[in-house]
Amino acid sequence: MSLKIRLARAGTTKRPYYHVVIADARSPRDGRFIEKVGTYDPKLEDDKRVTLVTERVQHWLSVGAQPTDRVLRFLDKAGLKTRAPRNNPERAKPGKKATERAEARAKAAADAAAPAAE
């Protein structure tokens, strides 16, 4: 049985609230879980958003539970597990169509400037 440390949504519409739970990887997101080990309330200020029961989280990590990416961020901030920073330089580049539009605008501007220069 592979275990995950993940978020389970518990809030109402437009008011999210999450439980940090230990669950079997095959169980549904908001379904059956083994243990609740914390909460995440995105509506609160930064320092009060995440609460974790560190002893239980350490226990489940030692047993082999794998945190999801978002929970790994929480654990890294709490000092329980390290998360390697990610770098994706391709993300900042514009897409294919945006690049084509920019080239077309640059060409049109160059064509408009050419007769004025003569």
The first five atom37 places (N, CA, C, CB, O) and aatype in JSON, in Angstrom:
{
  "aatype": [12, 15, 10, 11, 9, 1, 10, 0, 1, 0, 7, 16, 16, 11, 1, 14, 18, 18, 8, 19, 19, 9, 0, 3, 0, 1, 15, 14, 1, 3, 7, 1, 13, 9, 6, 11, 19, 7, 16, 18, 3, 14, 11, 10, 6, 3, 3, 11, 1, 19, 16, 10, 19, 16, 6, 1, 19, 5, 8, 17, 10, 15, 19, 7, 0, 5, 14, 16, 3, 1, 19, 10, 1, 13, 10, 3, 11, 0, 7, 10, 11, 16, 1, 0, 14, 1, 2, 2, 14, 6, 1, 0, 11, 14, 7, 11, 11, 0, 16, 6, 1, 0, 6, 0, 1, 0, 11, 0, 0, 0, 3, 0, 0, 0, 14, 0, 0, 6],
  "atom_mask": [
    [1, 1, 1, 1, 1],
    [1, 1, 1, 1, 1],
    [1, 1, 1, 1, 1],
    [1, 1, 1, 1, 1],
    [1, 1, 1, 1, 1],
    [1, 1, 1, 1, 1],
    [1, 1, 1, 1, 1],
    [1, 1, 1, 1, 1],
    [1, 1, 1, 1, 1],
    [1, 1, 1, 1, 1],
    [1, 1, 1, 0, 1],
    [1, 1, 1, 1, 1],
    [1, 1, 1, 1, 1],
    [1, 1, 1, 1, 1],
    [1, 1, 1, 1, 1],
    [1, 1, 1, 1, 1],
    [1, 1, 1, 1, 1],
    [1, 1, 1, 1, 1],
    [1, 1, 1, 1, 1],
    [1, 1, 1, 1, 1],
    [1, 1, 1, 1, 1],
    [1, 1, 1, 1, 1],
    [1, 1, 1, 1, 1],
    [1, 1, 1, 1, 1],
    [1, 1, 1, 1, 1],
    [1, 1, 1, 1, 1],
    [1, 1, 1, 1, 1],
    [1, 1, 1, 1, 1],
    [1, 1, 1, 1, 1],
    [1, 1, 1, 1, 1],
    [1, 1, 1, 0, 1],
    [1, 1, 1, 1, 1],
    [1, 1, 1, 1, 1],
    [1, 1, 1, 1, 1],
    [1, 1, 1, 1, 1],
    [1, 1, 1, 1, 1],
    [1, 1, 1, 1, 1],
    [1, 1, 1, 0, 1],
    [1, 1, 1, 1, 1],
    [1, 1, 1, 1, 1],
    [1, 1, 1, 1, 1],
    [1, 1, 1, 1, 1],
    [1, 1, 1, 1, 1],
    [1, 1, 1, 1, 1],
    [1, 1, 1, 1, 1],
    [1, 1, 1, 1, 1],
    [1, 1, 1, 1, 1],
    [1, 1, 1, 1, 1],
    [1, 1, 1, 1, 1],
    [1, 1, 1, 1, 1],
    [1, 1, 1, 1, 1],
    [1, 1, 1, 1, 1],
    [1, 1, 1, 1, 1],
    [1, 1, 1, 1, 1],
    [1, 1, 1, 1, 1],
    [1, 1, 1, 1, 1],
    [1, 1, 1, 1, 1],
    [1, 1, 1, 1, 1],
    [1, 1, 1, 1, 1],
    [1, 1, 1, 1, 1],
    [1, 1, 1, 1, 1],
    [1, 1, 1, 1, 1],
    [1, 1, 1, 1, 1],
    [1, 1, 1, 0, 1],
    [1, 1, 1, 1, 1],
    [1, 1, 1, 1, 1],
    [1, 1, 1, 1, 1],
    [1, 1, 1, 1, 1],
    [1, 1, 1, 1, 1],
    [1, 1, 1, 1, 1],
    [1, 1, 1, 1, 1],
    [1, 1, 1, 1, 1],
    [1, 1, 1, 1, 1],
    [1, 1, 1, 1, 1],
    [1, 1, 1, 1, 1],
    [1, 1, 1, 1, 1],
    [1, 1, 1, 1, 1],
    [1, 1, 1, 1, 1],
    [1, 1, 1, 0, 1],
    [1, 1, 1, 1, 1],
    [1, 1, 1, 1, 1],
    [1, 1, 1, 1, 1],
    [1, 1, 1, 1, 1],
    [1, 1, 1, 1, 1],
    [1, 1, 1, 1, 1],
    [1, 1, 1, 1, 1],
    [1, 1, 1, 1, 1],
    [1, 1, 1, 1, 1],
    [1, 1, 1, 1, 1],
    [1, 1, 1, 1, 1],
    [1, 1, 1, 1, 1],
    [1, 1, 1, 1, 1],
    [1, 1, 1, 1, 1],
    [1, 1, 1, 1, 1],
    [1, 1, 1, 0, 1],
    [1, 1, 1, 1, 1],
    [1, 1, 1, 1, 1],
    [1, 1, 1, 1, 1],
    [1, 1, 1, 1, 1],
    [1, 1, 1, 1, 1],
    [1, 1, 1, 1, 1],
    [1, 1, 1, 1, 1],
    [1, 1, 1, 1, 1],
    [1, 1, 1, 1, 1],
    [1, 1, 1, 1, 1],
    [1, 1, 1, 1, 1],
    [1, 1, 1, 1, 1],
    [1, 1, 1, 1, 1],
    [1, 1, 1, 1, 1],
    [1, 1, 1, 1, 1],
    [1, 1, 1, 1, 1],
    [1, 1, 1, 1, 1],
    [1, 1, 1, 1, 1],
    [1, 1, 1, 1, 1],
    [1, 1, 1, 1, 1],
    [1, 1, 1, 1, 1],
    [1, 1, 1, 1, 1],
    [1, 1, 1, 1, 1]
  ],
  "atom_positions": [
    [[0.86, -1.18, 0.0], [0.0, 0.0, 0.0], [0.9, 1.24, 0.0], [-0.97, 0.0, 1.23], [1.7, 1.43, 0.91]],
    [[0.75, 2.08, -1.04], [1.57, 3.29, -1.07], [0.79, 4.42, -0.41], [1.97, 3.67, -2.53], [-0.38, 4.66, -0.72]],
    [[1.46, 5.11, 0.48], [0.82, 6.17, 1.26], [1.21, 7.54, 0.73], [1.21, 6.06, 2.73], [2.33, 7.75, 0.27]],
    [[0.26, 8.45, 0.79], [0.5, 9.83, 0.38], [0.14, 10.76, 1.52], [-0.31, 10.18, -0.9], [-0.81, 10.52, 2.26]],
    [[0.91, 11.83, 1.64], [0.54, 12.93, 2.53], [0.02, 14.0, 1.61], [1.77, 13.45, 3.43], [0.78, 14.58, 0.84]],
    [[-1.27, 14.27, 1.67], [-1.88, 15.18, 0.71], [-2.97, 16.02, 1.33], [-2.44, 14.4, -0.45], [-3.3, 15.86, 2.5]],
    [[-3.52, 16.93, 0.54], [-4.59, 17.81, 1.0], [-5.95, 17.22, 0.64], [-4.44, 19.22, 0.39], [-6.13, 16.66, -0.44]],
    [[-6.89, 17.35, 1.55], [-8.28, 16.96, 1.3], [-9.14, 18.2, 1.53], [-8.73, 15.76, 2.22], [-9.11, 18.78, 2.61]],
    [[-9.9, 18.6, 0.54], [-10.68, 19.82, 0.64], [-11.88, 19.61, 1.55], [-11.14, 20.28, -0.74], [-12.55, 18.58, 1.49]],
    [[-12.12, 20.62, 2.4], [-13.23, 20.5, 3.35], [-14.04, 21.78, 3.41], [-12.71, 20.14, 4.73], [-14.98, 21.85, 4.21]],
    [[-13.73, 22.79, 2.63], [-14.43, 24.06, 2.71], [-15.7, 24.08, 1.88], [0.0, 0.0, 0.0], [-16.0, 23.13, 1.16]],
    [[-16.43, 25.18, 2.0], [-17.64, 25.35, 1.2], [-17.27, 26.02, -0.12], [-18.7, 26.17, 1.97], [-16.1, 26.28, -0.39]],
    [[-18.26, 26.3, -0.93], [-18.02, 26.96, -2.2], [-17.41, 28.33, -1.97], [-19.32, 27.07, -2.99], [-17.9, 29.11, -1.15]],
    [[-16.35, 28.63, -2.69], [-15.63, 29.9, -2.63], [-14.93, 30.15, -1.29], [-16.59, 31.03, -2.91], [-14.39, 31.24, -1.1]],
    [[-14.91, 29.2, -0.37], [-14.23, 29.35, 0.92], [-13.42, 28.08, 1.2], [-15.25, 29.62, 2.08], [-13.83, 27.26, 2.01]],
    [[-12.29, 27.93, 0.52], [-11.53, 26.68, 0.66], [-10.9, 26.53, 2.04], [-10.46, 26.62, -0.4], [-10.49, 27.5, 2.67]],
    [[-10.83, 25.29, 2.47], [-10.18, 24.89, 3.71], [-9.72, 23.45, 3.48], [-11.15, 25.02, 4.97], [-10.48, 22.64, 2.95]],
    [[-8.51, 23.14, 3.87], [-7.96, 21.82, 3.57], [-7.45, 21.13, 4.83], [-6.85, 21.93, 2.55], [-6.95, 21.78, 5.75]],
    [[-7.58, 19.81, 4.84], [-6.98, 18.97, 5.88], [-5.75, 18.32, 5.26], [-8.0, 17.89, 6.42], [-5.79, 17.85, 4.12]],
    [[-4.66, 18.28, 6.0], [-3.47, 17.53, 5.57], [-3.66, 16.13, 6.11], [-2.1, 18.2, 6.08], [-3.7, 15.93, 7.33]],
    [[-3.78, 15.15, 5.21], [-4.11, 13.79, 5.63], [-3.1, 12.79, 5.09], [-5.52, 13.42, 5.16], [-2.39, 13.05, 4.12]],
    [[-3.07, 11.64, 5.76], [-2.34, 10.48, 5.29], [-3.37, 9.57, 4.66], [-1.53, 9.75, 6.46], [-4.34, 9.17, 5.31]],
    [[-3.18, 9.23, 3.39], [-4.18, 8.42, 2.69], [-3.5, 7.43, 1.76], [-5.16, 9.3, 1.9], [-2.36, 7.63, 1.34]],
    [[-4.22, 6.37, 1.45], [-3.76, 5.44, 0.42], [-3.81, 6.18, -0.91], [-4.64, 4.12, 0.39], [-4.75, 6.94, -1.16]],
    [[-2.83, 5.98, -1.75], [-2.74, 6.71, -3.02], [-3.94, 6.43, -3.92], [-1.46, 6.34, -3.75], [-4.27, 7.25, -4.78]],
    [[-4.6, 5.29, -3.74], [-5.73, 4.92, -4.59], [-7.05, 5.5, -4.12], [-5.83, 3.44, -4.67], [-8.03, 5.47, -4.87]],
    [[-7.12, 6.01, -2.91], [-8.39, 6.53, -2.39], [-8.68, 7.92, -2.97], [-8.35, 6.6, -0.85], [-7.75, 8.62, -3.37]],
    [[-9.95, 8.33, -3.03], [-10.31, 9.63, -3.61], [-9.75, 10.8, -2.81], [-11.82, 9.77, -3.71], [-9.42, 10.65, -1.63]],
    [[-9.64, 11.96, -3.45], [-9.05, 13.14, -2.81], [-9.73, 13.48, -1.49], [-9.12, 14.34, -3.75], [-9.06, 13.68, -0.48]],
    [[-11.04, 13.55, -1.49], [-11.76, 13.92, -0.28], [-12.35, 12.7, 0.42], [-12.87, 14.9, -0.61], [-13.18, 12.84, 1.32]],
    [[-11.95, 11.52, 0.02], [-12.53, 10.29, 0.55], [-11.81, 9.77, 1.78], [0.0, 0.0, 0.0], [-11.38, 10.52, 2.65]],
    [[-11.68, 8.46, 1.82], [-11.14, 7.78, 2.98], [-9.68, 8.13, 3.21], [-11.28, 6.29, 2.83], [-8.89, 8.2, 2.27]],
    [[-9.33, 8.36, 4.46], [-7.94, 8.63, 4.82], [-7.62, 7.9, 6.1], [-7.68, 10.15, 4.98], [-8.52, 7.44, 6.81]],
    [[-6.34, 7.78, 6.41], [-5.88, 7.03, 7.58], [-5.82, 7.93, 8.81], [-4.52, 6.41, 7.32], [-6.3, 7.56, 9.88]],
    [[-5.22, 9.12, 8.64], [-5.05, 10.01, 9.78], [-4.96, 11.46, 9.29], [-3.78, 9.64, 10.59], [-4.41, 11.74, 8.22]],
    [[-5.52, 12.36, 10.08], [-5.42, 13.79, 9.8], [-4.23, 14.33, 10.6], [-6.76, 14.54, 10.18], [-4.18, 14.18, 11.83]],
    [[-3.27, 14.95, 9.9], [-2.06, 15.42, 10.57], [-1.88, 16.93, 10.52], [-0.86, 14.76, 9.96], [-0.85, 17.44, 10.96]],
    [[-2.86, 17.66, 10.0], [-2.73, 19.11, 9.98], [-3.83, 19.76, 9.18], [0.0, 0.0, 0.0], [-4.74, 19.1, 8.67]],
    [[-3.74, 21.1, 9.07], [-4.72, 21.86, 8.31], [-4.01, 22.92, 7.49], [-5.77, 22.51, 9.25], [-2.87, 23.3, 7.77]],
    [[-4.71, 23.39, 6.46], [-4.22, 24.49, 5.62], [-5.42, 25.38, 5.32], [-3.53, 23.95, 4.29], [-6.39, 24.94, 4.7]],
    [[-5.34, 26.63, 5.76], [-6.41, 27.59, 5.52], [-5.84, 28.75, 4.7], [-7.02, 28.1, 6.86], [-5.2, 29.64, 5.27]],
    [[-6.07, 28.76, 3.38], [-5.45, 29.78, 2.53], [-5.99, 31.19, 2.77], [-5.64, 29.43, 1.1], [-5.43, 32.15, 2.26]],
    [[-7.07, 31.33, 3.53], [-7.65, 32.65, 3.79], [-6.9, 33.42, 4.87], [-9.11, 32.52, 4.18], [-7.04, 34.63, 4.98]],
    [[-6.1, 32.73, 5.68], [-5.4, 33.37, 6.78], [-4.07, 33.98, 6.33], [-5.15, 32.36, 7.9], [-3.62, 33.77, 5.2]],
    [[-3.44, 34.75, 7.24], [-2.13, 35.32, 6.96], [-1.11, 34.2, 6.82], [-1.72, 36.3, 8.07], [-1.36, 33.05, 7.18]],
    [[0.05, 34.55, 6.28], [1.08, 33.56, 5.97], [1.5, 32.7, 7.15], [2.28, 34.25, 5.43], [1.61, 31.48, 7.01]],
    [[1.74, 33.3, 8.31], [2.27, 32.52, 9.43], [1.23, 31.61, 10.08], [2.84, 33.46, 10.46], [1.61, 30.7, 10.81]],
    [[-0.06, 31.83, 9.85], [-1.11, 31.03, 10.49], [-1.79, 30.06, 9.53], [-2.16, 31.94, 11.09], [-2.68, 29.31, 9.93]],
    [[-1.38, 30.04, 8.28], [-2.07, 29.22, 7.28], [-1.96, 27.73, 7.53], [-1.54, 29.53, 5.91], [-2.95, 27.0, 7.42]],
    [[-0.78, 27.27, 7.86], [-0.53, 25.82, 7.96], [-0.28, 25.44, 9.41], [0.67, 25.4, 7.08], [0.54, 26.06, 10.1]],
    [[-0.99, 24.41, 9.86], [-0.7, 23.81, 11.17], [-0.44, 22.33, 10.93], [-1.89, 24.03, 12.19], [-1.19, 21.66, 10.22]],
    [[0.62, 21.83, 11.53], [0.99, 20.43, 11.37], [1.29, 19.79, 12.72], [2.2, 20.29, 10.44], [1.81, 20.45, 13.62]],
    [[0.97, 18.51, 12.86], [1.37, 17.72, 14.02], [2.7, 17.08, 13.62], [0.26, 16.62, 14.44], [2.73, 16.02, 12.99]],
    [[3.79, 17.73, 13.99], [5.1, 17.35, 13.46], [5.52, 15.93, 13.83], [6.15, 18.32, 13.96], [6.14, 15.24, 13.02]],
    [[5.18, 15.48, 15.03], [5.58, 14.13, 15.43], [4.94, 13.08, 14.52], [5.18, 13.86, 16.9], [5.59, 12.12, 14.1]],
    [[3.66, 13.27, 14.22], [2.96, 12.3, 13.38], [3.45, 12.37, 11.93], [1.44, 12.53, 13.43], [3.55, 11.35, 11.26]],
    [[3.75, 13.57, 11.46], [4.26, 13.71, 10.09], [5.61, 13.02, 9.99], [4.38, 15.21, 9.7], [5.87, 12.31, 9.01]],
    [[6.48, 13.2, 10.98], [7.78, 12.54, 10.97], [7.62, 11.02, 11.0], [8.62, 13.0, 12.17], [8.35, 10.29, 10.32]],
    [[6.66, 10.54, 11.78], [6.4, 9.1, 11.83], [6.01, 8.58, 10.46], [5.3, 8.78, 12.86], [6.55, 7.57, 10.0]],
    [[5.07, 9.24, 9.8], [4.59, 8.76, 8.51], [5.66, 8.89, 7.43], [3.34, 9.52, 8.09], [5.71, 8.07, 6.51]],
    [[6.5, 9.9, 7.52], [7.61, 10.01, 6.57], [8.59, 8.86, 6.77], [8.32, 11.37, 6.73], [9.13, 8.33, 5.8]],
    [[8.84, 8.47, 8.04], [9.75, 7.37, 8.31], [9.18, 6.03, 7.84], [10.06, 7.31, 9.79], [9.94, 5.12, 7.5]],
    [[7.85, 5.92, 7.82], [7.2, 4.7, 7.35], [7.24, 4.62, 5.83], [5.75, 4.64, 7.85], [7.13, 3.53, 5.26]],
    [[7.4, 5.77, 5.16], [7.52, 5.76, 3.7], [6.44, 6.53, 2.97], [0.0, 0.0, 0.0], [6.32, 6.4, 1.75]],
    [[5.66, 7.33, 3.67], [4.62, 8.12, 3.01], [5.28, 9.21, 2.16], [3.66, 8.75, 4.05], [6.24, 9.85, 2.59]],
    [[4.76, 9.41, 0.96], [5.29, 10.4, 0.03], [4.4, 11.64, 0.0], [5.43, 9.8, -1.37], [3.21, 11.52, -0.29]],
    [[4.94, 12.82, 0.29], [4.12, 14.03, 0.24], [3.91, 14.5, -1.2], [4.77, 15.14, 1.06], [4.77, 14.31, -2.06]],
    [[2.76, 15.12, -1.45], [2.54, 15.75, -2.74], [3.37, 17.03, -2.8], [1.01, 16.05, -2.97], [3.96, 17.43, -1.79]],
    [[3.43, 17.65, -3.96], [4.29, 18.82, -4.12], [3.87, 19.96, -3.19], [4.26, 19.31, -5.57], [4.73, 20.59, -2.57]],
    [[2.59, 20.23, -3.07], [2.13, 21.32, -2.21], [2.43, 21.03, -0.75], [0.61, 21.56, -2.41], [2.88, 21.92, -0.02]],
    [[2.2, 19.81, -0.31], [2.49, 19.44, 1.08], [3.99, 19.46, 1.32], [1.9, 18.05, 1.42], [4.44, 19.82, 2.41]],
    [[4.78, 19.09, 0.32], [6.23, 19.14, 0.46], [6.7, 20.57, 0.69], [6.91, 18.55, -0.79], [7.67, 20.79, 1.41]],
    [[6.04, 21.54, 0.08], [6.35, 22.95, 0.34], [6.1, 23.29, 1.81], [5.52, 23.86, -0.58], [6.91, 23.98, 2.43]],
    [[4.98, 22.81, 2.36], [4.67, 23.06, 3.77], [5.72, 22.41, 4.67], [3.27, 22.54, 4.12], [6.17, 23.02, 5.64]],
    [[6.1, 21.17, 4.35], [7.07, 20.45, 5.17], [8.45, 21.1, 5.09], [7.16, 18.98, 4.73], [9.18, 21.12, 6.08]],
    [[8.79, 21.63, 3.93], [10.06, 22.32, 3.78], [10.08, 23.59, 4.62], [10.32, 22.65, 2.31], [11.09, 23.9, 5.26]],
    [[8.99, 24.32, 4.63], [8.91, 25.54, 5.42], [8.97, 25.24, 6.92], [7.63, 26.32, 5.08], [9.51, 26.02, 7.7]],
    [[8.4, 24.09, 7.32], [8.42, 23.68, 8.72], [9.74, 23.03, 9.12], [7.27, 22.72, 8.99], [10.0, 22.81, 10.3]],
    [[10.59, 22.73, 8.13], [11.89, 22.13, 8.42], [11.84, 20.62, 8.6], [0.0, 0.0, 0.0], [12.75, 20.05, 9.19]],
    [[10.8, 19.97, 8.11], [10.67, 18.52, 8.27], [11.27, 17.74, 7.11], [9.22, 18.16, 8.43], [11.72, 16.61, 7.3]],
    [[11.28, 18.31, 5.94], [11.82, 17.64, 4.76], [12.29, 18.72, 3.79], [10.77, 16.69, 4.1], [11.68, 19.79, 3.71]],
    [[13.34, 18.44, 3.05], [13.86, 19.45, 2.13], [13.23, 19.27, 0.75], [15.4, 19.36, 2.03], [12.93, 18.16, 0.32]],
    [[13.05, 20.38, 0.08], [12.49, 20.39, -1.27], [13.48, 21.1, -2.17], [11.08, 21.1, -1.3], [13.89, 22.22, -1.9]],
    [[13.86, 20.43, -3.23], [14.8, 21.04, -4.18], [14.09, 22.12, -4.97], [15.4, 19.96, -5.13], [12.98, 21.9, -5.46]],
    [[14.7, 23.3, -5.12], [14.05, 24.35, -5.91], [13.99, 23.95, -7.38], [14.8, 25.69, -5.76], [14.88, 23.27, -7.89]],
    [[12.95, 24.37, -8.03], [12.77, 24.04, -9.44], [13.08, 25.27, -10.28], [11.34, 23.53, -9.72], [12.86, 26.4, -9.85]],
    [[13.57, 25.04, -11.48], [13.88, 26.12, -12.4], [13.41, 25.72, -13.78], [15.41, 26.46, -12.39], [13.9, 24.73, -14.34]],
    [[12.48, 26.47, -14.33], [11.97, 26.19, -15.66], [12.06, 27.46, -16.5], [10.52, 25.67, -15.6], [11.11, 28.23, -16.53]],
    [[13.2, 27.68, -17.17], [13.33, 28.92, -17.95], [12.4, 28.96, -19.15], [14.76, 29.08, -18.41], [12.13, 30.04, -19.67]],
    [[11.91, 27.82, -19.61], [10.99, 27.79, -20.76], [9.63, 28.38, -20.4], [10.8, 26.36, -21.26], [8.89, 28.82, -21.29]],
    [[9.3, 28.4, -19.13], [7.98, 28.88, -18.7], [7.78, 30.36, -19.02], [7.81, 28.64, -17.21], [6.67, 30.78, -19.32]],
    [[8.84, 31.16, -18.95], [8.73, 32.6, -19.15], [8.67, 32.99, -20.61], [9.89, 33.29, -18.49], [8.31, 34.12, -20.93]],
    [[9.0, 32.08, -21.51], [9.0, 32.4, -22.93], [7.57, 32.43, -23.48], [9.84, 31.4, -23.71], [6.75, 31.61, -23.08]],
    [[7.27, 33.37, -24.38], [5.93, 33.4, -24.97], [5.73, 32.2, -25.89], [5.72, 34.71, -25.76], [6.68, 31.58, -26.35]],
    [[4.47, 31.89, -26.12], [4.12, 30.75, -26.96], [4.36, 31.01, -28.43], [0.0, 0.0, 0.0], [4.84, 32.08, -28.82]],
    [[4.03, 30.02, -29.25], [4.29, 30.08, -30.68], [3.51, 31.21, -31.35], [3.93, 28.74, -31.33], [4.09, 31.98, -32.12]],
    [[2.22, 31.32, -31.07], [1.4, 32.35, -31.71], [1.79, 33.75, -31.25], [-0.08, 32.11, -31.41], [1.8, 34.68, -32.05]],
    [[2.11, 33.9, -29.97], [2.52, 35.21, -29.46], [3.83, 35.65, -30.11], [2.67, 35.18, -27.93], [4.03, 36.83, -30.4]],
    [[4.73, 34.69, -30.33], [5.99, 35.0, -31.0], [5.74, 35.43, -32.44], [6.93, 33.79, -30.97], [6.35, 36.39, -32.92]],
    [[4.83, 34.73, -33.13], [4.49, 35.1, -34.51], [3.89, 36.5, -34.57], [3.5, 34.08, -35.11], [4.23, 37.28, -35.46]],
    [[2.99, 36.82, -33.63], [2.37, 38.15, -33.61], [3.42, 39.24, -33.36], [1.28, 38.22, -32.52], [3.37, 40.3, -33.99]],
    [[4.35, 38.98, -32.45], [5.4, 39.96, -32.16], [6.29, 40.19, -33.38], [6.24, 39.51, -30.96], [6.68, 41.32, -33.66]],
    [[6.61, 39.11, -34.09], [7.42, 39.25, -35.3], [6.67, 40.03, -36.37], [7.82, 37.88, -35.83], [7.26, 40.86, -37.07]],
    [[5.36, 39.77, -36.5], [4.56, 40.5, -37.49], [4.49, 41.98, -37.16], [3.14, 39.9, -37.57], [4.57, 42.83, -38.05]],
    [[4.33, 42.31, -35.86], [4.31, 43.71, -35.44], [5.64, 44.39, -35.7], [3.96, 43.81, -33.96], [5.68, 45.53, -36.16]],
    [[6.72, 43.7, -35.42], [8.05, 44.26, -35.64], [8.29, 44.51, -37.13], [9.14, 43.33, -35.07], [8.87, 45.53, -37.51]],
    [[7.85, 43.58, -37.97], [8.01, 43.74, -39.42], [7.18, 44.91, -39.91], [7.61, 42.46, -40.16], [7.64, 45.71, -40.72]],
    [[5.93, 45.02, -39.42], [5.06, 46.12, -39.83], [5.64, 47.46, -39.39], [3.64, 45.95, -39.24], [5.57, 48.44, -40.13]],
    [[6.22, 47.52, -38.21], [6.83, 48.76, -37.72], [8.07, 49.11, -38.56], [7.21, 48.62, -36.22], [8.31, 50.28, -38.84]],
    [[8.83, 48.09, -38.94], [10.01, 48.33, -39.78], [9.61, 48.81, -41.16], [10.85, 47.07, -39.88], [10.25, 49.7, -41.73]],
    [[8.54, 48.23, -41.72], [8.06, 48.65, -43.03], [7.52, 50.08, -42.98], [6.96, 47.68, -43.53], [7.72, 50.85, -43.92]],
    [[6.85, 50.43, -41.91], [6.32, 51.78, -41.78], [7.44, 52.8, -41.58], [5.34, 51.85, -40.61], [7.31, 53.94, -42.03]],
    [[8.51, 52.42, -40.92], [9.62, 53.32, -40.66], [10.53, 53.48, -41.88], [10.44, 52.82, -39.47], [11.19, 54.51, -42.03]],
    [[10.56, 52.49, -42.76], [11.45, 52.55, -43.94], [11.1, 53.71, -44.87], [11.37, 51.24, -44.72], [12.02, 54.45, -45.25]],
    [[9.83, 53.93, -45.28], [9.51, 55.06, -46.15], [9.74, 56.42, -45.45], [8.06, 54.96, -46.63], [10.1, 57.39, -46.11]],
    [[9.54, 56.48, -44.17], [9.73, 57.74, -43.46], [11.2, 58.12, -43.4], [9.16, 57.64, -42.03], [11.54, 59.3, -43.37]],
    [[12.08, 57.13, -43.39], [13.51, 57.4, -43.32], [14.06, 57.93, -44.64], [14.26, 56.14, -42.91], [15.07, 58.64, -44.65]],
    [[13.42, 57.58, -45.75], [13.91, 58.01, -47.07], [13.55, 59.38, -47.4], [13.4, 57.13, -48.13], [13.9, 59.87, -48.48]]
  ]
}
